[in-house]
Amino acid sequence: MTRSRRARIGRLAVRRLLFGVPLVLVVSLAAFALASASPFDPLDAYLGGSGDGYTEAEREVLRHTLGLDQSWISAWWHWISGAVTGDFGYSRAYHEPVAQVLAERLGWTALLGFAGSVVAVVLACALGITAGLRAGGFADKVISAIAVVLQAVPPFIVALGAVLLFAVTLRLFPTSGLTDPGEPITAASAARHLVLPALVLGVSQVPWLALGLREAITGAMGSDAVRGAHARGLPTRVVHSGHVLPMASAPFFALIGGRLPELLVGATVVETVFAWPGLGDATVDSARALDFPLLAIVTVLTVGLVVAGNLAADAAAIAVDPRIEADG
């Protein structure tokens, strides 16, 4: 990579960082504001079925202890002040520090997200390149038709269908968790339990990525550079590998970055269906329990991941295509 490209990527990273910090503050503030607007009482969610055994005076003491008697803006300021020092508060949904919840679950979500992303990119590249280089042919029509149909299928349905086929009917993979009941968690058992959730998460993103790559390739095929390469008598394989695919990679990287929010939503659904002990499942629990501190940090991490992912995608696009300016 040339020095000028590295400099452009560096300027882009600085601009995204300057944009990301206030964005994180606004998003965390919005998380507290929206949670406080809920008609449900967070104390009832915290106490669960034992709430009727408390007197009103005891409830008020507990409400003060948990900080539920503060305004949402005061609660947010208290949380953000602690977050700067690494104290993310106490999770009312899990009855333990938020930092402990993150330590227990963040790694599993990262593993699922990485595995699902690899599945999505590999399948999308195989299908998108096949369809794009054979635009209008039989393979293109079949791949495009299947992708369009799958776009209309929610990840929840894909997950249930995968469980029914591969776990219940064929009994190839386990249905949930990290290990079989009563067995210790090992690398082998976690890998075996990871296969089906990762496949579902990856497949749920393939239609958009494959169709996007197909469109990028067909657009590159009609460019002046590619027509000029053909006119110079270069072999088709050389034209495809040296001109078409590099030109199509930049918009494909941008599409991957743009699909990150949908990937995170899909991960939440997949973790819930497969009882995968990650942050997606914790997000659902924190929303049900109106767990402000946990909900806020999960929201902040999500926004941070989206910003970082888009930065990585744009940096990769700049690295492979010198025509792109780092103006975002």
C-alpha positions, 0 to 999 in steps of 0.5 A: 500500500502506498504512503498516500493511501495510508495517509487517506485511511488515517485521515478517515479514521480520525474523522470517524473517531471524532464523529463516533465519540459524540454519537456514542454519547447521544445513543447511550442518552437515548437508551436511558430516555427510551427505557425510562418511557416504558410503562413498566416498573423496573423494580417489579422486573427486578423482584420478579414473582417475589415482589408481592412480599415487600411492603411499600416502605421496603420497596422504596428503600430498594428503589433508592438502593438501585438508583431507580428513584433518579430521573433518567438524565441523572441516571445517565450521567451517573452511568456515563461518569462510571463508564469512563472509569470502567464501572458500567453499573449493576445489572438488575437482569442478571444480579451482577456487575455489568462488567461481569456480564460482558466478560461472560458473554462478549466472547461468545457473541464475537465468536458467533459473529465472526463465524457467521461473517465468514460463512456469509462472505464465503458463500456470497463471494462464491454465488455472487462471482458465479452469477456476475461473471455469467450474467443472464445465464442459467446459473445467474437466474437460479442464484438470483431467484433463490437470493430474492426469495431468501431476502423475504425470509426472516432470520427467525424462520431460517433458524427454526427451519434449520433446527427442524431439518438439521437438529430434529430430523437429521440429528446432525447438530445439537439444538442449543447451548454450548454443550450437551446437558451435564457435560463440561464446556470444551472447545470441541463441544462449543465448536460442534454447537457453533456450526448451526447458529453460525450457518443460520446467521451467515445464510441470513446475510448471503442474499444481500451480499451475493446480489450486491456483489453480482451487481458490482461485477456486472457494473465493472464488466461494462466499464471502459477499463474492462472494455479496453482490456478486452480490446488489447487482447488480454485473456478473459481470466486475466481481465476478470482477475486483474480488472473486474474483481478488483473494481467490484471489491470496493462496493462489496466491502462497502456493502459488508459494512452497511450490513453490520446492523442487520448482522447484529439484529440477526445475531440477537435472533439466532442467540435467542433461538439457539440459547447461545449465551451471548450479548444478543440474548442479554439484550433481550433480557435487559430490555424485558427487565428495563435494565438501563446500565446493561441496555446502555452498554450493549447499545454503545458496543453495537454502535461502536462495532458498526462505526468500526466495521464501516471504517474497516470496510471503507479502509479496505475499499481505499486499499484496493481501489485508488480512485476512492477518496477518503472523504467520509 
